[in-house]
Amino acid sequence: MSQQKLTTITLREAGLKLAEQDGRPLCRDVLHKRSQIYLSQSGHRIRLRTTNDRVLTVTASSTKPAEATLDFEDCCVLLLVMPTERRGTSAVEAYWVPSTDAARDVKTAHQRWLDSNPNTKSANKTYSIWFDEAMAESGMFREKWSQYRLPATLRLSE
């Protein structure tokens, strides 16, 4: 039997509601519907990402973090939405991270992972950070990004 989790739609709607509760209402960018790009009231592009596993996984243009562009860097802010517990279904939290800060931190974490001589074929263009697991520099982003966490938590009906 597979473990229950929240749908992408539920996470997305929760993230939009949390942003609005924080005074940051967003509207869909009609030119980028499939990319989950939204616009702030001031016209800034916001990339919304969801995860049930409390891991941000991004695609990079290069295997070398110093040369890479990450898939959210075309926006001003990364709005990351996730359950408060891995695969949880009762509450959702969101992080409002300036994309320059998110890119710096994700690239740094990936470079430190590469510096640890992982067992990889060196063609890794997928960078990940974990919000709960203590995995050297790639983990514990719940604390590292606590200043970006939106203050409200959205409780979902069971």
Secondary structure as UniProt FT lines:
FT   HELIX           8..21
FT   TURN            22..23
FT   STRAND          26..28
FT   HELIX           30..35
FT   STRAND          37..40
FT   TURN            41..42
FT   STRAND          45..50
FT   STRAND          55..60
FT   TURN            65..67
FT   TURN            71..74
FT   STRAND          77..83
FT   TURN            86..87
FT   STRAND          91..98
FT   HELIX           99..115
FT   STRAND          126..130
FT   HELIX           136..138
FT   HELIX           141..144
FT   HELIX           146..148
FT   STRAND          154..155
//
